[in-house]
């Protein structure tokens, strides 16, 4: 659907998951009673993410907290 070097954002992507191929799923939710905080969950789908996963985790490390 997108060239290898491109980025595509799909709202409600779970509806089209079967045709998306390898992708990074990003889920953002509000924290209860904390207007200024969000919970972000990243899920890699597909083998092409295996060699990139450590770089993704490193990029988000400054904002990671244990929940």
C-alpha positions as CSV (number, residue, x, y, z in Angstrom):
1,X,0.0,0.0,0.0
2,X,2.9,2.4,0.8
3,X,6.4,2.5,-0.6
4,X,9.0,1.0,1.8
5,X,10.3,4.4,2.7
6,X,6.9,5.9,3.3
7,X,4.7,6.4,6.3
8,X,1.0,5.9,6.4
9,X,-1.3,6.7,9.4
10,X,-4.6,4.8,9.4
11,X,-7.2,5.6,12.0
12,X,-9.2,2.5,12.9
13,X,-6.4,0.4,11.3
14,X,-7.7,-2.7,13.0
15,X,-10.5,-2.7,10.5
16,X,-7.9,-3.2,7.6
17,X,-5.2,-5.2,9.5
18,X,-5.4,-8.1,7.0
19,X,-4.3,-5.9,4.1
20,X,-1.8,-3.6,5.8
21,X,1.2,-6.1,5.8
22,X,4.1,-5.4,8.1
23,X,3.4,-2.3,10.3
24,X,3.9,-0.7,13.6
25,X,0.6,-0.4,15.6
26,X,0.4,2.6,17.9
27,X,-2.3,2.8,20.5
28,X,-2.7,6.1,22.5
29,X,-5.0,6.4,25.4
30,X,-5.6,8.9,28.2
31,X,-4.7,8.2,31.7
32,X,-7.6,8.2,34.2
33,X,-7.7,11.5,36.2
34,X,-4.5,12.8,34.5
35,X,-5.2,15.2,31.7
36,X,-1.6,15.8,30.8
37,X,-0.5,12.2,30.5
38,X,-1.0,9.5,27.8
39,X,-0.3,5.8,27.6
40,X,1.3,4.7,24.3
41,X,1.5,1.1,23.4
42,X,3.6,0.1,20.4
43,X,3.2,-3.3,18.7
44,X,5.4,-4.5,15.8
45,X,3.6,-6.6,13.2
46,X,5.7,-8.5,10.7
47,X,9.2,-9.7,10.5
48,X,10.6,-6.5,9.0
49,X,10.3,-4.9,12.4
50,X,12.6,-7.4,14.1
51,X,15.9,-5.7,13.2
52,X,14.4,-2.2,13.9
53,X,12.7,-3.0,17.2
54,X,15.6,-2.1,19.5
55,X,16.0,1.3,17.8
56,X,12.3,2.0,18.3
57,X,12.6,1.1,22.0
58,X,15.7,3.2,22.4
59,X,14.0,6.2,20.7
60,X,11.1,6.0,23.2
61,X,13.3,5.2,26.3
62,X,13.4,8.8,27.7
63,X,9.6,8.7,28.1
64,X,9.2,5.1,29.2
65,X,7.8,4.4,32.7
66,X,6.8,1.1,34.3
67,X,3.1,0.7,34.7
